[in-house]
Amino acid sequence: MSSEVLHAPREVLSLEARLLHNAIASLMEELEAVDWYRQRADDTEDAALRDILLHNMREEMEHASMVLEWIRRHNSDFAGHLKTYLFTETPITGIEKAVEAADAGTRPTNGASPNGGGAVVTIGSLKGAR
């Protein structure tokens, strides 16, 4: 089980590291379940079973979203990245280029910005933020 796989002895990990590990392992398990249900739904010939499997898949998406929100609320590094990338219209790699350019103090050549508009916006340093 993935939640039992620690790469360092449990007793040397901080509470923050252990909680984040549990959340990440749970998120991975929920996303894996989404994938399993989707594949099974696509593979069945029975419409009623397909509906049940797709319903279950959506439940797992809900669970994954809940865990991701917990991670956002408890880890400022994740929160910063989620704020930068989620719910935007700019091509994803364009956002990354704009963020890198802003961090370097330059304007990206493709005109992309992290917020999908015309201006480059930075979220500032997240190191040490809580």
C-alpha positions in Angstrom: 0.0 0.0 0.0 1.5 3.4 -1.0 0.6 5.1 2.3 3.0 2.7 4.1 6.0 3.6 1.9 8.1 6.2 3.7 11.6 7.0 2.3 12.9 8.0 5.7 12.3 6.5 9.2 9.0 7.7 10.5 10.6 8.9 13.8 12.8 11.4 11.9 9.9 13.0 9.9 8.2 16.1 11.1 4.5 16.0 11.7 4.1 18.3 8.7 6.0 15.8 6.5 4.0 12.9 7.7 0.7 14.6 7.2 1.7 15.8 3.7 2.8 12.2 2.9 -0.6 10.9 4.0 -2.4 13.4 1.9 -0.3 12.8 -1.2 -0.6 9.0 -0.8 -4.4 9.4 -0.5 -4.5 11.7 -3.5 -2.6 9.2 -5.6 -5.0 6.4 -4.5 -8.0 8.5 -5.3 -6.7 9.3 -8.8 -5.8 5.7 -9.4 -9.4 4.7 -8.5 -10.6 7.3 -11.0 -8.5 5.7 -13.7 -9.7 2.2 -12.7 -13.4 3.1 -12.8 -13.0 4.9 -16.1 -11.3 2.0 -17.7 -13.9 -0.5 -16.4 -16.8 1.7 -17.5 -15.3 1.9 -21.0 -14.8 -1.8 -21.1 -18.3 -3.0 -20.0 -21.1 -3.7 -22.4 -23.7 -3.3 -19.7 -25.2 0.2 -19.6 -26.4 0.0 -16.0 -23.0 -1.2 -14.8 -21.3 1.6 -16.9 -23.5 4.2 -15.1 -22.6 2.8 -11.7 -18.9 2.8 -12.6 -19.0 6.3 -13.9 -20.9 7.4 -10.8 -18.1 5.8 -8.6 -15.5 7.5 -10.7 -17.0 10.9 -10.1 -17.1 10.1 -6.3 -13.4 9.4 -6.4 -12.9 12.7 -8.2 -14.7 14.4 -5.4 -12.5 12.7 -2.9 -9.3 13.6 -4.8 -10.5 17.3 -4.9 -11.1 17.3 -1.2 -7.6 16.0 -0.5 -6.0 18.5 -3.0 -7.8 21.3 -1.2 -6.4 20.1 2.1 -3.0 20.1 0.6 -3.5 23.6 -0.7 -4.6 24.8 2.7 -1.6 23.2 4.5 1.3 23.7 2.2 2.2 27.1 0.9 4.4 25.8 -1.9 1.6 23.7 -3.4 -0.8 26.6 -2.8 1.4 29.0 -4.9 1.6 26.5 -7.8 -2.1 25.8 -7.7 -2.8 29.5 -7.7 -0.6 30.0 -10.7 -1.8 27.1 -12.9 -5.4 26.3 -12.0 -8.4 27.9 -13.6 -6.5 29.8 -16.2 -6.9 30.0 -20.0 -3.3 30.6 -21.0 -1.6 27.6 -22.4 0.0 25.7 -19.5 3.5 25.9 -20.7 3.0 29.6 -21.5 2.2 30.2 -17.8 5.4 28.4 -16.8 7.4 30.6 -19.2 5.8 33.7 -17.9 6.5 32.8 -14.3 10.1 32.0 -15.1 10.5 35.3 -17.0 8.9 37.2 -14.1 11.3 35.5 -11.7 14.2 36.5 -13.9 12.9 40.0 -14.2 12.1 39.8 -17.9 9.1 39.7 -20.1 8.3 36.5 -22.0 8.7 36.8 -25.8 5.3 35.0 -26.4 3.4 37.6 -24.3 2.0 34.9 -22.0 1.2 35.7 -18.5 0.3 33.5 -15.5 -3.2 35.0 -15.2 -4.1 34.8 -18.8 -4.0 38.6 -19.3 -1.4 40.9 -20.7 0.7 41.5 -17.6 3.2 39.3 -16.0 2.3 38.7 -12.3 4.4 37.0 -9.7 3.2 35.4 -6.5 6.4 36.2 -4.7 8.6 33.9 -2.7 6.8 31.1 -0.9 9.8 30.0 1.0 9.1 30.1 4.7 5.6 31.3 4.2 2.7 29.8 6.2 
